[in-house]
């Protein structure tokens, strides 16, 4: 009750709630495609690769959105270029490029006189979200959700089988970079909520939990969005009530939901599998 009353009373908490909800939803949606494509490491790479863009944006006095999106997309292109034009495998290329970008960001941060805001970008502080940041996050959310809706079939086919997508005449490589652009935008939207360090958890954990609950993509997207939304609200509650880091509480909430699903999922839950094994053994005796 006290939390609800605080939401009704304090404007900063209302902005934090709206921002957290949108971040939870879009991370769940994009996370589904990242998991199906086996690109969890790519999500981690992009989330770290935006750091130099954020730092440069602060140096220039412009909104971090522009610098972060630019460096994220450039890193994604560089990863693909290196892996496609050398003997280096894709995962190795990811490791090289994202660590280089992250290191460059750290160097730039050390050159700045004040790093208070950048600390929040690294670890998240949704309670300090400004109105401009909230509107940018909401705008990114609308664009991402609209893009997924409009190109759902193309993303569906190429996520399950790129060879089939190419046979259908789909521009597989272009769709890949399109998804990387959406991933970068979601990462940027999540910066002040969970931070660079923890954003990959919000991309992967809700989608992984949803993956254990269904075999249909559209249901998986809906469930991942719902799990991301619930995690954001619960995490924000604990962050505000107990004065804890918002990014950490949101991620822990999502992880707790994943553990419950991992144990009790009707089809793929660990406990249900153990019960089935016991029944089979009992039937053989």
N, C-alpha and C positions, 0 to 999 in steps of 0.2 A: 504493500500500500504506500509506504514512504517513497519508494522508487517511482510509482505512478504519479504521486503528488509532485515529486520533484520534476518529472517530465512536463507536467502541466504548468509548472511555475517558472522553470529556468529555460531560457532560449538556447543556451549553449548545449544543454542536454537534448533538446529537440533536434538540433542540427546533428549532434552525434548519433542519435537514434536513426534518423533518416539516412545519413551517410553509411552507417553500419549495415542497415538493412539492404541498401542497394549493393554494397560491396559483397555481402553474403550471397545475394542472388546471382550476380554476374560471375563471381568466382566459381560458384557451383555449376553454372551453365558452361563456361569455357573449360572448366576442369574436366567435364565429361569427355570432351573431345581430346584433351591432353592425355587422359588415361587410356582411352581406346587406341590412340596412336602410339602408346608406349613412350611418351615424351615428357615424363615427369622431370627428368634432368634438364630438359629444355626450359620448362617452367621455372626451375631454380636459376638457370642461367640468365634468362631475361630479367627476372626480379633483381638480380645482382648487377646486371649490365646497365640498368638505368641510373645507377649511382653517380657516374661522372656527369651525366646530363643534368641531374638534380643539382649537383654542386656548381656546375657552370651557370645554371639558371640563377642561382643565388648570387653568384659573383656579378652577373650582368643585371641583376635586379628585376628579372622577369619571372613570370609564373613557371614553376618547375615542370608543369605539364609538357611544355614545348621541348625542353631539353631532354626530359626523360623519354618521351616517345621517340625522339630522333635517335638517341643512342641505343635504345632498345631495338628499333627496327634495323639500324646499321649493324648491330651485333648479330642479329638473326640472319641477315644477308651474308655477313662475313663467315658465319659458321657454315652455311650452305655452300659458299664459294670455296672454302678451304677443303671441305669433305668431298666436293664434286670434282675438284681439280688437282687432287693429290692422292697418295696412298693412305692418307690419314682417314680413319673411320669417323663416323658422325659423332659418337660419344667423346672421342678424343678431341675432336675439333671444338666441341662444346666446352670441354674442360679448359682448353687453351684460351679461347676467346673470352669466356665470361670471367675467368680469373684475371685476365689482363685488363678488362674493362673495370672490374671491381677495384683492382690495384690502382688504376688511374684515378678512380673516384676518391680513394683514400688519400692519394697524394694531393689532389686538389683541395680536399677538406683540410689538410694540414696547413695549406697556404691561406686559408680563410682566418680572419681575426676572431670570428664568433661562429661556433658550430652548434648552438642551442637548437635551432630549427632543424638542422641536419640530424641531430640526435633523435628527434621525433620521427624523422623520415626513416631512419634505420630501424627503430623499434616500435614506432606507432604511438600516437596519443590522440585518440578520437575525440576526447573531451576538449581538445584545443582546436578543433576544426573551425575554420572561419567560414563565413557565409559564401565567399567566393569559391572556396574549396568544395563546399557542399554542392553548389550548383554545377561545378565542373564534374564532380563525381556523378551526379544525377544525369547530366548530359551524356557523359561517357556510357553510363548504364543504358540509356535509351538507345544510343547508337549501336552498342554491342548486341542488345537484345533484338533490335530491328534487323541487324545484319545476319544474325543466326536464323531468325525467322525467314528472311528472304532467301537465304542460301542454304537452308536446312538439308535439302536433298543432296546437294553437291558435297556438303560437309559429311553427311551420312555415308555416302558411297565411298568417298576417298578415305574416310576414317577406318572403315572395315576392310577395304581392298583397293589399294591405289592402282594396281594393275587393271582391275575391272573398270575403275574410273577412267583410266587412260584409254581403254578399249571403247568406252562410250564417247570418247572425244572430249572429255573434261580436261581443262588445263590444270593438271595435278600440281605442278610446281607453283603455279600462280595461287592456287587455293591454299597451298601450304604457307606461303608468305602472307596471304590474306589472314589466315588463322594466327600467324605470328604477330601480325599487326594488332589483331583483336586482343591477343594475350598481353601485348605491351600496354595497350590502353587499360586493360583490367588491372594490370600491375600498378600503373600510375594511379588509378582510382583508389587502390588499396593502400597506398603509401602511408597516409596519415592514420589509417585505421589499424592496420596490423604491422606496418613497416616493411622495409625491404627484406629483413632477415626472416620474417615469418609469413610473408605473403604466399610462398609456395605451399605452406600447410593449408591455407584456405582454398587454394586451387585444387589440391589433391585429396585432402581428407573428406570433405563432404561428398565429392564425386566417388571416392572409393567406397564410402558407406553405401551410397545409392547403387553402386555396381553390384554389391552383395545382395541387394533386395529385388532386383528385376533383371530381365534379359532384353528389355525393349528400351531403345535409346530415348524416346520421348518421355517415357515414364522415369527413366534414370535422370534426365535433365530436370524434370519437375521435382523429384525427390531430393536431388542434390541442391537445388535452389532452396527448398524448404529447410533442409538441414543447415545450409549456410545462413539462412535467415534466423532460424532458432538459435544457432550458435552465436550469432552477432548480438542478439537481444540478451541472451543469458550472460554472455561475456561482458557486455556493457553494464549489466546489472551488478555483477561482482566487481567490476572495475570502479564503478561509482560508489558502491556501498562500502567496499573495504579498501578503497584507495590503492588499487593495484594497477599494473600496466595493462592497458586495454588490449593491446595486441596479444599478450600472453594469455589473458583470460578468455578471449574469443577463441584462440587456437585450442586451449585446453578444453573448452566446451565442445568444440567440434570433435576433438579426439575422444572425449567421453562418449559421445554419440556413436562414433565409429566402433569403440570397444563393445558397446551394447549390441550393435548390429552384428559385429563379428561373432559374438557369442550366441545371439538369439535369432538371427535371420532364419526365416522358415525354410529357405532352400539351401543356403550356404553357411548357416551358422554352425559354429564349432560344437555346441552342445547338441543340436539336432543331429549332426553327423555322428556323434558318439552314441546317441540313442539308437540310431538306425543300425550301427554296427552291433550294438548289444542285442537288438531284436533279431538280426540275422544269425548271430551266434546262438541265441536261444532257440531259434527255429531248427538249427542243425543238430541240437542236442537231443 
